[in-house]
Amino acid sequence: MNRLIFYLATAVTTTQLYNPFPKVPADSTTISNILNLIFTIVGAVAFLFVILGGFKYVVSGGDPQSTAKAKNTIIYAAVGLIITLVASLIVNFVFGNL
């Protein structure tokens, strides 16, 4: 039992001494900036899928299955863009009023 306590105490003091991560204050500005970066990346990916769906639609050649897949890609990407925009607005509203 004493050995276990010794190892736990050593582990706790070792992790307290060696922390490779910088100390960043977790205030609302930092969290808002991180979330805005994530929303920007997600929005860019959704926009690329809209472009991909448009390309698929153009090269489908009138095939009903290919056209349906392209339309679904565009619709789902547009829904993703709208969800990303609404989430970004909600986060900015909440952190703006804190």
Helices and strands as residue ranges (DSSP letters): H 2-17, H 28-58, H 64-96
